[in-house]
Amino acid sequence: MRYIQVESAGPLVGSVQIPGSKNSSLALLAAACLADDVVTLEGIPKIDDVKVIARIAQDIGLEVRRESNGDVVIDPRWIHSAVIDPGKAAAYRASYYFAGALLAKFGRVTIGFPGGDDFSSRPIDQHIKAFQALGAKVVFHEDYYVVEAAELRGTDIYFDTITSGATINSLLAACRAKGRTNLYNAAVDPEVVDTATLLNRLGARIYGAGTDRIRIEGVPYLNGGGHAVIPDRLIAGSFLMAAGITGGRVTVQDVIPEHLGSCIAKLKEVGLGIEMDESSITAYGQDGIRATRVRASMYPGFATDLQQPVTALLTQAKGKSIVTERVYPNRFNHVPQLRRMGADIEVRQETAFIRGGRPLTGSWVHATDVRAGTCLVLAGLVAEGATRITGVEHLERGYDDVIGSFRSLGANITLLERDLEQEQEARSVGSL
């Protein structure tokens, strides 16, 4: 079994270029299916989730290729099927976007339930509600569901809770529906705006993306075109935290600082120095990390995907920190792993209470999702001895060359194979 080994190497110093957003890329690749000509996307990261989409594309006749310059070219003109293999759909969470993207063209989509991160159930009830409001019928089976509509018609959709995924899926389904669709209580995430921007460049008529009310005027077809994906604000935030936990100085380049407003404010609050210009942010440690309170919420609040990395950071803050998870209350699978390293953390319901300032010790730990893996890498950067992280596949789902990026900053991090002796030692981790 493969694992990542991390050992302390002192403060991280240097700069790292931030790749295109994973969450945005998964939506954009599905959105390209709506077009009636070739779509070119710039900045799509080379991650495992994108490779799964490429395999789905082969099944349904969608042509996807990566050019020598890194651009991804999608040709949807030869799509012949709207049946998504349940096993491939279950390999990553955002597979549900294919339902919204293919429904208007084919009238019937068969797709497996979404998979991906193993930290809590991610219900798709708001997606289903939107499809039904647009006139679709949804039938559930054991490992897949079918969405069917002879015709999609614009309507008013009121989301019961703010959800980025359902907002994007509604954009996809509604942009080729007949008439006007209004989305209320819509998510305002940058990834929502990025998807709407691509669709509008292809000829869609979407207004108000980035606000909690979005209006979509349906169009009969979409043209081809090109678009550059936004940078990954979540990866950028994690590298800034890496500067804080090691007392180093890290610059993230090719970012949109406004997308990291709540993260930057919190990092300043805990004692990091921050410098910014139009497309880069530098974070540096000063006089140690201060304890604080964090409440993870929907954008523009502190991102739930940064809750786990900031928990690692706060293990180094003297005093008591409190981290509350309002988006996915059960997203604390990283906490038992941090405890194995010596962290003093207690979880009660949706809140983690961290008594920071205690030294961490390297151990065998397991990443259950992308951000939990990031959290454990950060902890390993300051732990005494070697930290060995299994669940490498989760990091590879979301990061393009995570090892190389951390190494470029001076981290002592390596991808290794586990031998028999280490296998026996690692069994004490529990259910991996």
VOPAGU-2260 file (C-alpha; in pm, 1 decimal, decimal comma):
REM VOPAGU-2260
SITE   aa  ch    i         X         Y         Z
SITE  MET   A    0       0,0       0,0       0,0
SITE  ARG   A    1     123,3     347,6     -84,4
SITE  TYR   A    2     165,4     612,0     182,0
SITE  ILE   A    3     299,7     963,9     219,2
SITE  GLN   A    4     583,8    1013,7     466,3
SITE  VAL   A    5     628,2    1359,6     616,1
SITE  GLU   A    6     910,2    1470,8     845,9
SITE  SER   A    7     978,1    1808,5     996,4
SITE  ALA   A    8    1221,9    2016,4     792,5
SITE  GLY   A    9    1180,4    2355,0     954,3
SITE  PRO   A   10     998,0    2659,0     814,3
SITE  LEU   A   11     858,4    2632,5     463,0
SITE  VAL   A   12     987,1    2909,8     237,9
SITE  GLY   A   13     914,3    2991,0    -123,8
SITE  SER   A   14     630,8    3032,0    -369,3
SITE  VAL   A   15     387,6    2793,2    -530,8
SITE  GLN   A   16     158,4    2835,9    -829,2
SITE  ILE   A   17    -201,2    2748,7    -754,2
SITE  PRO   A   18    -375,8    2519,4   -1004,8
SITE  GLY   A   19    -727,9    2554,0   -1134,9
SITE  SER   A   20   -1009,0    2488,8    -890,8
SITE  LYS   A   21   -1102,5    2122,2    -854,0
SITE  ASN   A   22   -1461,8    2200,7    -756,8
SITE  SER   A   23   -1505,2    2441,2   -1046,1
SITE  SER   A   24   -1337,0    2210,0   -1299,0
SITE  LEU   A   25   -1573,9    1922,0   -1225,9
SITE  ALA   A   26   -1872,5    2146,5   -1293,5
SITE  LEU   A   27   -1720,1    2301,4   -1607,7
SITE  LEU   A   28   -1637,5    1966,0   -1766,0
SITE  ALA   A   29   -1997,2    1853,4   -1722,7
SITE  ALA   A   30   -2129,7    2191,2   -1839,2
SITE  ALA   A   31   -1942,2    2149,8   -2168,2
SITE  CYS   A   32   -2181,6    1863,1   -2250,0
SITE  LEU   A   33   -2455,2    2123,3   -2300,1
SITE  ALA   A   34   -2273,9    2285,1   -2591,7
SITE  ASP   A   35   -2334,4    2207,5   -2957,4
SITE  ASP   A   36   -1972,4    2264,3   -3056,0
SITE  VAL   A   37   -1619,0    2227,9   -2920,1
SITE  VAL   A   38   -1533,6    2378,3   -2580,2
SITE  THR   A   39   -1175,8    2449,8   -2464,4
SITE  LEU   A   40   -1100,3    2480,2   -2093,2
SITE  GLU   A   41    -775,3    2625,2   -1961,3
SITE  GLY   A   42    -636,3    2535,8   -1619,8
SITE  ILE   A   43    -809,3    2202,2   -1556,1
SITE  PRO   A   44    -587,2    2025,8   -1297,1
SITE  LYS   A   45    -440,1    1679,9   -1354,9
SITE  ILE   A   46    -621,2    1503,5   -1073,0
SITE  ASP   A   47    -788,1    1165,6   -1036,1
SITE  ASP   A   48   -1142,4    1306,6   -1037,8
SITE  VAL   A   49   -1077,7    1449,9   -1385,6
SITE  LYS   A   50    -946,0    1109,9   -1498,4
SITE  VAL   A   51   -1274,9     952,2   -1386,6
SITE  ILE   A   52   -1464,8    1206,6   -1597,7
SITE  ALA   A   53   -1248,0    1109,3   -1895,8
SITE  ARG   A   54   -1349,7     745,6   -1846,4
SITE  ILE   A   55   -1717,1     842,8   -1824,9
SITE  ALA   A   56   -1669,1    1047,5   -2141,9
SITE  GLN   A   57   -1546,3     740,3   -2331,6
SITE  ASP   A   58   -1861,6     552,0   -2234,0
SITE  ILE   A   59   -2105,7     816,9   -2356,4
SITE  GLY   A   60   -1925,5     939,2   -2669,3
SITE  LEU   A   61   -1796,0    1265,3   -2524,8
SITE  GLU   A   62   -1452,3    1340,1   -2669,4
SITE  VAL   A   63   -1207,7    1477,3   -2412,6
SITE  ARG   A   64    -838,0    1534,3   -2475,2
SITE  ARG   A   65    -560,9    1732,2   -2310,5
SITE  GLU   A   66    -341,6    1936,8   -2543,2
SITE  SER   A   67      35,7    1975,6   -2506,6
SITE  ASN   A   68     -15,4    2321,1   -2351,3
SITE  GLY   A   69    -239,3    2173,0   -2080,4
SITE  ASP   A   70    -573,2    2291,5   -2221,3
SITE  VAL   A   71    -857,2    2039,9   -2216,6
SITE  VAL   A   72   -1067,4    2020,4   -2533,7
SITE  ILE   A   73   -1420,3    1879,0   -2507,5
SITE  ASP   A   74   -1625,5    1784,1   -2811,0
SITE  PRO   A   75   -1986,5    1706,4   -2710,2
SITE  ARG   A   76   -2118,4    1663,5   -3065,3
SITE  TRP   A   77   -2077,5    1286,5   -3059,4
SITE  ILE   A   78   -2245,9    1208,0   -2728,2
SITE  HIS   A   79   -2468,9     908,1   -2796,4
SITE  SER   A   80   -2571,6     802,8   -2445,7
SITE  ALA   A   81   -2689,6     952,3   -2117,7
SITE  VAL   A   82   -2628,8     638,3   -1912,6
SITE  ILE   A   83   -2349,8     693,2   -1658,9
SITE  ASP   A   84   -2193,8     378,4   -1515,8
SITE  PRO   A   85   -2286,4     358,1   -1143,8
SITE  GLY   A   86   -1937,5     245,9   -1045,2
SITE  LYS   A   87   -1773,3     542,9   -1213,5
SITE  ALA   A   88   -2033,8     785,9   -1079,2
SITE  ALA   A   89   -1962,7     656,5    -729,1
SITE  ALA   A   90   -1591,2     730,6    -770,3
SITE  TYR   A   91   -1637,9    1102,3    -710,3
SITE  ARG   A   92   -1893,9    1335,3    -560,5
SITE  ALA   A   93   -1965,9    1574,9    -847,0
SITE  SER   A   94   -2085,5    1305,5   -1088,6
SITE  TYR   A   95   -2435,3    1440,2   -1028,1
SITE  TYR   A   96   -2359,7    1731,6   -1263,0
SITE  PHE   A   97   -2401,8    1497,3   -1557,1
SITE  ALA   A   98   -2771,0    1468,8   -1468,9
SITE  GLY   A   99   -2827,1    1843,1   -1510,6
SITE  ALA   A  100   -2600,6    1868,8   -1814,3
SITE  LEU   A  101   -2749,1    1582,4   -2016,2
SITE  LEU   A  102   -3116,2    1607,0   -1921,6
SITE  ALA   A  103   -3215,8    1884,1   -2163,5
SITE  LYS   A  104   -3041,6    1713,9   -2457,3
SITE  PHE   A  105   -3153,2    1355,0   -2399,1
SITE  GLY   A  106   -3466,5    1379,3   -2186,9
SITE  ARG   A  107   -3353,6    1086,0   -1974,9
SITE  VAL   A  108   -3037,9    1037,6   -1769,3
SITE  THR   A  109   -2937,7     724,6   -1578,2
SITE  ILE   A  110   -2664,1     780,8   -1322,9
SITE  GLY   A  111   -2516,7     620,9   -1011,1
SITE  PHE   A  112   -2525,8     789,0    -674,1
SITE  PRO   A  113   -2233,6    1023,5    -605,5
SITE  GLY   A  114   -1933,9     904,2    -407,6
SITE  GLY   A  115   -1599,9    1059,3    -315,3
SITE  ASP   A  116   -1513,2    1193,3      27,7
SITE  ASP   A  117   -1581,1     966,3     322,3
SITE  PHE   A  118   -1672,3    1207,9     602,0
SITE  SER   A  119   -2049,4    1245,8     595,1
SITE  SER   A  120   -2342,6    1181,6     370,3
SITE  ARG   A  121   -2395,1    1450,9     112,0
SITE  PRO   A  122   -2765,9    1441,6      31,4
SITE  ILE   A  123   -2884,6    1528,1    -318,1
SITE  ASP   A  124   -3238,4    1619,4    -212,1
SITE  GLN   A  125   -3205,2    1980,4    -329,9
SITE  HIS   A  126   -3082,1    1860,7    -671,3
SITE  ILE   A  127   -3385,8    1631,8    -699,2
SITE  LYS   A  128   -3616,0    1910,3    -587,2
SITE  ALA   A  129   -3483,4    2135,6    -864,7
SITE  PHE   A  130   -3520,4    1868,2   -1134,1
SITE  GLN   A  131   -3876,2    1797,4   -1026,4
SITE  ALA   A  132   -3962,3    2166,8   -1022,4
SITE  LEU   A  133   -3840,4    2191,0   -1383,0
SITE  GLY   A  134   -4077,6    1909,8   -1479,4
SITE  ALA   A  135   -3861,7    1599,2   -1445,2
SITE  LYS   A  136   -3956,2    1268,8   -1288,4
SITE  VAL   A  137   -3695,7    1100,8   -1067,0
SITE  VAL   A  138   -3697,5     726,7    -993,5
SITE  PHE   A  139   -3453,8     572,6    -745,5
SITE  HIS   A  140   -3303,1     225,9    -774,0
SITE  GLU   A  141   -3056,8      40,9    -554,1
SITE  ASP   A  142   -2734,0     191,0    -689,8
SITE  TYR   A  143   -2855,3     443,0    -946,5
SITE  TYR   A  144   -3135,7     683,4   -1023,3
SITE  VAL   A  145   -3312,4     793,2   -1340,1
SITE  VAL   A  146   -3409,9    1152,9   -1420,3
SITE  GLU   A  147   -3657,0    1186,0   -1705,3
SITE  ALA   A  148   -3840,2    1478,4   -1865,2
SITE  ALA   A  149   -4012,6    1508,0   -2201,7
SITE  GLU   A  150   -3956,4    1881,9   -2169,4
SITE  LEU   A  151   -3796,4    2107,6   -1910,5
SITE  ARG   A  152   -3986,8    2425,9   -1830,5
SITE  GLY   A  153   -3862,2    2728,5   -1641,3
SITE  THR   A  154   -3998,3    2783,0   -1291,7
SITE  ASP   A  155   -3921,1    2931,6    -950,7
SITE  ILE   A  156   -3695,0    2716,4    -733,4
SITE  TYR   A  157   -3653,5    2790,6    -363,7
SITE  PHE   A  158   -3364,9    2603,5    -203,0
SITE  ASP   A  159   -3428,7    2489,3     152,9
SITE  THR   A  160   -3062,3    2526,8     234,2
SITE  ILE   A  161   -2771,5    2700,7      62,9
SITE  THR   A  162   -2597,5    2445,4    -157,0
SITE  SER   A  163   -2333,0    2510,7    -419,7
SITE  GLY   A  164   -2378,1    2173,9    -591,9
SITE  ALA   A  165   -2754,9    2203,5    -633,1
SITE  THR   A  166   -2725,4    2565,3    -746,9
SITE  ILE   A  167   -2480,8    2463,6   -1020,9
SITE  ASN   A  168   -2688,1    2162,1   -1122,5
SITE  SER   A  169   -2994,3    2385,0   -1151,1
SITE  LEU   A  170   -2802,2    2622,9   -1378,4
SITE  LEU   A  171   -2709,9    2331,6   -1601,4
SITE  ALA   A  172   -3064,2    2197,4   -1625,6
SITE  ALA   A  173   -3236,1    2535,4   -1659,6
SITE  CYS   A  174   -3015,0    2705,0   -1918,7
SITE  ARG   A  175   -3173,5    2498,6   -2199,6
SITE  ALA   A  176   -3520,9    2474,7   -2045,9
SITE  LYS   A  177   -3811,9    2662,1   -2200,7
SITE  GLY   A  178   -3884,0    2993,2   -2034,8
SITE  ARG   A  179   -3746,8    3165,4   -1726,0
SITE  THR   A  180   -3613,1    2999,5   -1413,5
SITE  ASN   A  181   -3551,1    3188,3   -1090,6
SITE  LEU   A  182   -3327,8    3039,1    -821,1
SITE  TYR   A  183   -3384,7    3169,7    -468,9
SITE  ASN   A  184   -3149,0    3120,8    -173,1
SITE  ALA   A  185   -2883,6    3028,8    -429,3
SITE  ALA   A  186   -2520,0    2971,7    -332,5
SITE  VAL   A  187   -2284,4    3261,7    -406,6
SITE  ASP   A  188   -1959,9    3061,8    -428,5
SITE  PRO   A  189   -1695,5    3158,7    -687,0
SITE  GLU   A  190   -1744,3    2815,1    -844,3
SITE  VAL   A  191   -2109,9    2899,7    -912,6
SITE  VAL   A  192   -2004,5    3223,9   -1079,7
SITE  ASP   A  193   -1736,3    3041,2   -1279,1
SITE  THR   A  194   -1988,6    2790,8   -1415,1
SITE  ALA   A  195   -2232,4    3066,9   -1507,4
SITE  THR   A  196   -1951,9    3257,8   -1679,7
SITE  LEU   A  197   -1866,9    2960,1   -1900,7
SITE  LEU   A  198   -2231,9    2897,1   -1987,3
SITE  ASN   A  199   -2286,4    3263,7   -2076,4
SITE  ARG   A  200   -1980,9    3255,2   -2302,5
SITE  LEU   A  201   -2142,0    2963,8   -2481,4
SITE  GLY   A  202   -2464,3    3159,1   -2531,2
SITE  ALA   A  203   -2665,0    3097,7   -2213,2
SITE  ARG   A  204   -2855,0    3384,2   -2052,0
SITE  ILE   A  205   -2780,7    3369,8   -1680,0
SITE  TYR   A  206   -2811,7    3680,0   -1461,7
SITE  GLY   A  207   -2724,5    3738,2   -1098,2
SITE  ALA   A  208   -2470,4    3460,4   -1040,2
SITE  GLY   A  209   -2283,4    3552,5    -723,5
SITE  THR   A  210   -2602,8    3671,0    -554,2
SITE  ASP   A  211   -2868,7    3468,0    -375,0
SITE  ARG   A  212   -3114,1    3514,5    -662,2
SITE  ILE   A  213   -3022,1    3392,5   -1008,6
SITE  ARG   A  214   -3234,8    3430,8   -1320,5
SITE  ILE   A  215   -3195,3    3198,7   -1618,1
SITE  GLU   A  216   -3362,6    3261,8   -1952,1
SITE  GLY   A  217   -3366,1    2931,9   -2137,4
SITE  VAL   A  218   -3207,0    2908,3   -2481,9
SITE  PRO   A  219   -3253,1    2635,1   -2747,9
SITE  TYR   A  220   -2882,7    2568,4   -2807,4
SITE  LEU   A  221   -2533,1    2664,1   -2691,9
SITE  ASN   A  222   -2227,4    2739,2   -2904,6
SITE  GLY   A  223   -1870,3    2628,0   -2850,4
SITE  GLY   A  224   -1611,9    2850,0   -2688,2
SITE  GLY   A  225   -1328,4    2877,9   -2439,2
SITE  HIS   A  226   -1284,6    2957,1   -2071,6
SITE  ALA   A  227   -1013,2    2959,8   -1803,6
SITE  VAL   A  228   -1105,0    2796,1   -1472,2
SITE  ILE   A  229   -1062,0    3003,7   -1157,5
SITE  PRO   A  230    -768,0    2919,0    -926,5
SITE  ASP   A  231    -827,9    2679,4    -638,5
SITE  ARG   A  232    -890,5    2896,5    -332,2
SITE  LEU   A  233    -890,7    2591,0    -104,9
SITE  ILE   A  234    -543,8    2473,6    -206,3
SITE  ALA   A  235    -420,4    2831,9    -175,1
SITE  GLY   A  236    -559,4    2859,1     177,8
SITE  SER   A  237    -392,6    2532,9     279,6
SITE  PHE   A  238     -50,0    2651,8     165,2
SITE  LEU   A  239     -94,6    2977,8     355,1
SITE  MET   A  240    -168,5    2771,8     666,1
SITE  ALA   A  241     145,1    2568,4     598,0
SITE  ALA   A  242     343,1    2891,0     635,2
SITE  GLY   A  243     173,5    2953,6     967,5
SITE  ILE   A  244     219,0    2608,8    1119,1
SITE  THR   A  245     590,9    2594,1    1029,3
SITE  GLY   A  246     668,7    2960,3    1098,8
SITE  GLY   A  247     777,6    3005,1     739,2
SITE  ARG   A  248     700,6    3238,9     453,1
SITE  VAL   A  249     494,3    3110,9     159,9
SITE  THR   A  250     361,7    3296,3    -143,4
SITE  VAL   A  251      69,1    3155,4    -340,5
SITE  GLN   A  252      66,6    3283,4    -696,2
SITE  ASP   A  253    -205,3    3304,5    -962,8
SITE  VAL   A  254    -486,1    3344,9    -710,5
SITE  ILE   A  255    -787,2    3573,4    -670,9
SITE  PRO   A  256    -742,5    3724,0    -321,9
SITE  GLU   A  257   -1110,4    3821,0    -291,7
SITE  HIS   A  258   -1202,0    3451,6    -298,1
SITE  LEU   A  259    -998,8    3401,6      20,8
SITE  GLY   A  260   -1136,8    3692,8     221,9
SITE  SER   A  261   -1263,2    3496,9     523,1
SITE  CYS   A  262    -954,1    3274,2     529,6
SITE  ILE   A  263    -716,7    3570,5     518,1
SITE  ALA   A  264    -908,0    3747,5     796,3
SITE  LYS   A  265    -882,7    3438,7    1018,9
SITE  LEU   A  266    -512,2    3389,9     948,1
SITE  LYS   A  267    -446,2    3750,1    1047,0
SITE  GLU   A  268    -650,0    3693,1    1361,4
SITE  VAL   A  269    -434,7    3398,2    1469,3
SITE  GLY   A  270    -115,0    3597,6    1416,1
SITE  LEU   A  271       8,0    3544,1    1061,0
SITE  GLY   A  272     148,1    3830,0     860,0
SITE  ILE   A  273     -26,6    3870,3     524,0
SITE  GLU   A  274      82,2    4061,7     214,1
SITE  MET   A  275    -127,5    4076,2    -103,7
SITE  ASP   A  276    -126,8    4210,1    -455,2
SITE  GLU   A  277    -363,1    4155,5    -747,2
SITE  SER   A  278    -280,5    3788,0    -802,2
SITE  SER   A  279     -67,9    3664,8    -511,5
SITE  ILE   A  280     -80,2    3633,2    -134,1
SITE  THR   A  281     214,8    3589,2     102,2
SITE  ALA   A  282     172,0    3451,3     453,2
SITE  TYR   A  283     447,5    3442,4     713,6
SITE  GLY   A  284     476,8    3335,7    1073,4
SITE  GLN   A  285     556,0    3603,6    1327,6
SITE  ASP   A  286     530,9    3543,0    1702,3
SITE  GLY   A  287     351,1    3210,8    1709,5
SITE  ILE   A  288     -10,3    3109,2    1655,6
SITE  ARG   A  289    -288,6    3247,6    1875,5
SITE  ALA   A  290    -595,9    3048,5    1976,6
SITE  THR   A  291    -922,3    3150,0    1815,2
SITE  ARG   A  292   -1274,1    3043,0    1727,1
SITE  VAL   A  293   -1366,8    2927,7    1375,5
SITE  ARG   A  294   -1714,2    2867,8    1237,2
SITE  ALA   A  295   -1717,1    2689,1     902,4
SITE  SER   A  296   -2008,6    2799,4     685,6
SITE  MET   A  297   -2106,7    2857,8     325,0
SITE  TYR   A  298   -1923,8    3116,9     115,1
SITE  PRO   A  299   -1836,9    3396,9     187,1
SITE  GLY   A  300   -1791,1    3248,3     535,1
SITE  PHE   A  301   -1494,9    3036,0     636,4
SITE  ALA   A  302   -1490,6    2739,3     397,2
SITE  THR   A  303   -1575,5    2394,2     529,8
SITE  ASP   A  304   -1295,6    2259,7     307,8
SITE  LEU   A  305   -1047,2    2464,2     512,9
SITE  GLN   A  306   -1186,5    2350,3     848,4
SITE  GLN   A  307    -961,8    2044,7     864,0
SITE  PRO   A  308    -634,8    2221,8     770,5
SITE  VAL   A  309    -706,0    2503,5    1016,8
SITE  THR   A  310    -760,6    2243,9    1289,9
SITE  ALA   A  311    -403,8    2124,0    1233,0
SITE  LEU   A  312    -282,0    2483,8    1248,6
SITE  LEU   A  313    -462,2    2545,2    1578,3
SITE  THR   A  314    -297,2    2245,8    1744,6
SITE  GLN   A  315       7,0    2475,8    1757,3
SITE  ALA   A  316    -180,3    2768,6    1915,4
SITE  LYS   A  317    -132,8    2797,9    2291,6
SITE  GLY   A  318    -468,3    2809,7    2462,2
SITE  LYS   A  319    -811,2    2679,1    2371,5
SITE  SER   A  320    -948,7    2705,7    2018,1
SITE  ILE   A  321   -1300,7    2614,2    1912,9
SITE  VAL   A  322   -1387,7    2496,1    1560,4
SITE  THR   A  323   -1754,4    2460,7    1470,8
SITE  GLU   A  324   -1863,5    2287,6    1149,6
SITE  ARG   A  325   -2196,2    2426,3    1026,5
SITE  VAL   A  326   -2194,7    2276,7     675,4
SITE  TYR   A  327   -2110,7    1908,8     741,3
SITE  PRO   A  328   -2140,8    1857,9    1120,1
SITE  ASN   A  329   -1982,8    1511,1    1104,0
SITE  ARG   A  330   -1670,6    1625,5     922,3
SITE  PHE   A  331   -1429,1    1538,2    1200,9
SITE  ASN   A  332   -1270,1    1212,2    1085,9
SITE  HIS   A  333    -934,1    1386,8    1097,3
SITE  VAL   A  334    -957,1    1440,4    1473,1
SITE  PRO   A  335    -885,7    1079,5    1583,2
SITE  GLN   A  336    -584,3    1083,4    1352,2
SITE  LEU   A  337    -452,0    1405,2    1506,1
SITE  ARG   A  338    -503,4    1251,1    1850,3
SITE  ARG   A  339    -278,0     964,3    1744,4
SITE  MET   A  340     -10,7    1229,3    1694,3
SITE  GLY   A  341     -63,9    1373,0    2042,4
SITE  ALA   A  342    -317,6    1648,9    1975,1
SITE  ASP   A  343    -562,0    1726,9    2257,5
SITE  ILE   A  344    -896,4    1762,9    2080,9
SITE  GLU   A  345   -1246,9    1683,5    2200,9
SITE  VAL   A  346   -1546,1    1674,0    1965,7
SITE  ARG   A  347   -1896,4    1743,3    2089,3
SITE  GLN   A  348   -2169,3    1733,4    1826,1
SITE  GLU   A  349   -2062,2    1983,5    1556,5
SITE  THR   A  350   -1777,3    2143,6    1751,3
SITE  ALA   A  351   -1412,9    2054,7    1815,6
SITE  PHE   A  352   -1239,3    2193,2    2126,1
SITE  ILE   A  353    -863,8    2214,4    2074,6
SITE  ARG   A  354    -614,0    2258,3    2358,9
SITE  GLY   A  355    -320,3    2371,5    2155,3
SITE  GLY   A  356      49,3    2414,5    2211,7
SITE  ARG   A  357     124,3    2048,1    2275,7
SITE  PRO   A  358     400,7    1884,5    2070,7
SITE  LEU   A  359     294,3    1641,1    1800,1
SITE  THR   A  360     464,5    1307,4    1736,5
SITE  GLY   A  361     476,5    1126,8    1404,1
SITE  SER   A  362     254,2     820,9    1367,7
SITE  TRP   A  363      63,8     610,3    1116,5
SITE  VAL   A  364    -250,8     803,8    1026,4
SITE  HIS   A  365    -519,3     771,7     760,8
SITE  ALA   A  366    -673,5    1034,6     531,7
SITE  THR   A  367   -1045,6     980,8     476,2
SITE  ASP   A  368   -1088,8    1267,5     229,3
SITE  VAL   A  369    -891,8    1530,6      39,4
SITE  ARG   A  370    -886,5    1797,8     310,0
SITE  ALA   A  371    -824,4    1549,8     591,8
SITE  GLY   A  372    -514,4    1447,2     397,9
SITE  THR   A  373    -403,6    1809,8     381,2
SITE  CYS   A  374    -462,0    1844,7     755,0
SITE  LEU   A  375    -239,0    1546,1     828,5
SITE  VAL   A  376      35,7    1671,1     597,7
SITE  LEU   A  377      37,0    2003,1     785,4
SITE  ALA   A  378      51,5    1824,3    1119,5
SITE  GLY   A  379     337,3    1606,9     993,4
SITE  LEU   A  380     536,6    1916,2     900,7
SITE  VAL   A  381     579,8    2003,5    1270,7
SITE  ALA   A  382     563,2    1659,5    1434,1
SITE  GLU   A  383     866,1    1495,1    1590,0
SITE  GLY   A  384     965,0    1192,4    1384,6
SITE  ALA   A  385     800,5    1055,2    1073,0
SITE  THR   A  386     429,9    1085,2     998,0
SITE  ARG   A  387     302,7     821,7     755,1
SITE  ILE   A  388     -29,4     893,8     586,3
SITE  THR   A  389    -236,7     625,3     414,9
SITE  GLY   A  390    -540,1     700,9     199,8
SITE  VAL   A  391    -314,7     862,3     -60,9
SITE  GLU   A  392    -586,9     823,2    -324,0
SITE  HIS   A  393    -790,9    1094,6    -155,4
SITE  LEU   A  394    -513,5    1351,0    -189,2
SITE  GLU   A  395    -462,9    1249,4    -551,3
SITE  ARG   A  396    -831,6    1311,4    -617,3
SITE  GLY   A  397    -789,3    1679,2    -534,4
SITE  TYR   A  398    -423,7    1778,8    -574,2
SITE  ASP   A  399    -207,0    1793,6    -883,2
SITE  ASP   A  400     140,4    1684,3    -758,1
SITE  VAL   A  401      93,5    1759,5    -387,4
SITE  ILE   A  402     434,4    1604,2    -315,3
SITE  GLY   A  403     618,5    1825,8    -562,3
SITE  SER   A  404     442,0    2140,4    -444,3
SITE  PHE   A  405     535,0    2090,0     -79,1
SITE  ARG   A  406     887,6    1984,2    -170,9
SITE  SER   A  407     935,5    2306,4    -366,5
SITE  LEU   A  408     883,8    2490,3     -37,3
SITE  GLY   A  409    1141,2    2279,2     145,5
SITE  ALA   A  410     914,0    2014,1     297,4
SITE  ASN   A  411    1054,1    1668,1     365,5
SITE  ILE   A  412     771,0    1470,3     206,6
SITE  THR   A  413     784,5    1150,9       1,1
SITE  LEU   A  414     546,1     902,1    -159,8
SITE  LEU   A  415     647,8     548,9     -60,6
SITE  GLU   A  416     534,8     186,0     -70,1
SITE  ARG   A  417     467,7      11,4     259,6
SITE  ASP   A  418     659,4    -312,0     331,9
SITE  LEU   A  419     549,0    -602,5     553,2
SITE  GLU   A  420     711,3    -477,0     874,0
SITE  GLN   A  421     551,1    -136,6     836,2
SITE  GLU   A  422     221,3    -304,7     747,7
SITE  GLN   A  423     216,6    -473,3    1087,0
SITE  GLU   A  424     300,5    -148,6    1263,1
SITE  ALA   A  425      23,2      34,6    1079,0
SITE  ARG   A  426    -248,5    -211,3    1173,2
SITE  SER   A  427    -297,7     -27,3    1498,8
SITE  VAL   A  428    -444,6     262,0    1303,4
SITE  GLY   A  429    -772,1      68,3    1299,2
SITE  SER   A  430   -1007,2      48,9    1005,8
SITE  LEU   A  431    -827,5     216,4     720,0
